[in-house]
Amino acid sequence: MKPADFTLSAGPTQCSSRTLAAMGSPMVYHYDPAFLDTFRRAEEAAKQVLRTSADVLLLQGEAVLGLEAAGRAMVRPGMACLNLSSGPFGKGYGEWLRAWGAVVHEVEVPYDSAVDPADVERALRAHPEIELVAVVHSETPAGTLNPVQEIGPLAKAHGAVTIVDCVSSVGGMPFEPDAWQLDLCVAGAQKCLSGPPGVSIVSVSADAWALVAKNPDAPRYSFLSLLDWKHSRLEGGRFPYTPSVGDVHGLLACLEQLLEEGHEASFARHARAARACRRGATAAGLRLWPRSEAIMSTCTTSIATPEGLTDAQVQAHVRERYGVMLSGGHGAGNLMRIGHMGVTADTMYPVVGLAALLRALADLGVPVDIGAGLDAALRVLSDAAEVPA
Ligand SMILES: *Cc1c(COP(=O)(O)O)cnc(C)c1O
């Protein structure tokens, strides 16, 4: 079976030809000076992309590895944690915290909403013993954004360490670990960076390392160990195990492309693609999933699946009939997602995703105004094109 002609899912997303070419580079020995140089440049580029002065580790596995390794390093049995849940990734982190023996307090909101910092403040005040706050910045399955820029300083004032899932935000929207006082941030390459799904980018602040030091059971000599990377790589210049050479080549290429483009230009590109999709969907008569535009993430447009249909049904039809791969709700609800991340947050990709979705819905008997939808989306792109770069 041939792959989709257009991968407009919510990640992994398409890679640039430069990134794909880099991933086809020779499979070198990991202590070849050429690879050591590549790895060092990837670490440096990751630090610049994350805009942090904290330590940055590149763990050799998809972002879930970084998220799990970070929690296992810091969480002790009986430790009080505050988990913020506004979608499946936030919810899942709470399950992990419980499984690791933490005493979990939770602020939970429906999956079309964002966490209110006032509720975070209240929970912290009610439980002075909380040492860790877990939050997802861009809750990809719902297409929503949590105000981590306000949550970070609240946690810091309380003396708690934050762990932030920024997998789908880094590169596509403002994210400032230092300015927002966020401690341990985990990103991936396969979302707004348009890189391979195989590497976790983990930044660790001094406060986060201090919390790790308080945990006698923080994994060592383990694939899940942050401390192995600290001791081997940061302090010894060696690797705890062989890195995923091909993924590292791809990671460096996509990070360098973002740095060459510039953060602000990339954010503007993602915002424009999101605006085009949102305007198009509503003009066609569809309802956007998030409760308000203010909490929408720009990495994906989430659209409520019209009554009588399921997201899986629509997704399958779009893929089979039109060769376009979209995402469904992934546990957030009955919704469709058009991903616009990295290289697909550009040119006509959002319109392709929208056109395929609208025509599929019409095929399935939903009254949608395809012309009005596409016209509205194209107008956003046209207006943007008139603004000098
Ligand atoms: C993609 C993503 C991850 C990584 O999870 P996978 O299900 O393995 O793709 C983690 N958190 C968020 C918010 C993501 O978007």
The ligand as an SDF file (V2000), in Angstrom:
LIG
                    3D

 15 15  0  0  0  0  0  0  0  0999 V2000
    3.1050   13.7480   20.1410 C   0  0  0  0  0  0  0  0  0  0  0  0
    3.0220   14.0650   21.5500 C   0  0  0  0  0  0  0  0  0  0  0  0
    3.6570   13.2860   22.5040 C   0  0  0  0  0  0  0  0  0  0  0  0
    4.3890   12.0430   22.1240 C   0  0  0  0  0  0  0  0  0  0  0  0
    3.4520   11.0280   22.1980 O   0  0  0  0  0  0  0  0  0  0  0  0
    3.1460    9.9610   21.0680 P   0  0  0  0  0  0  0  0  0  0  0  0
    1.7640    9.4920   21.3930 O   0  0  0  0  0  0  0  0  0  0  0  0
    4.1540    8.9210   21.1870 O   0  0  0  0  0  0  0  0  0  0  0  0
    3.2160   10.6690   19.7400 O   0  0  0  0  0  0  0  0  0  0  0  0
    3.5780   13.6770   23.8310 C   0  0  0  0  0  0  0  0  0  0  0  0
    2.8980   14.7820   24.1940 N   0  0  0  0  0  0  0  0  0  0  0  0
    2.2560   15.5590   23.3100 C   0  0  0  0  0  0  0  0  0  0  0  0
    1.5250   16.7660   23.7680 C   0  0  0  0  0  0  0  0  0  0  0  0
    2.3080   15.2310   21.9550 C   0  0  0  0  0  0  0  0  0  0  0  0
    1.6900   16.0010   21.0510 O   0  0  0  0  0  0  0  0  0  0  0  0
  1  2  1  0
  2  3  1  0
  2 14  2  0
  3  4  1  0
  3 10  2  0
  4  5  1  0
  5  6  1  0
  6  7  2  0
  6  8  1  0
  6  9  1  0
 10 11  1  0
 11 12  2  0
 12 13  1  0
 12 14  1  0
 14 15  1  0
M  END
$$$$
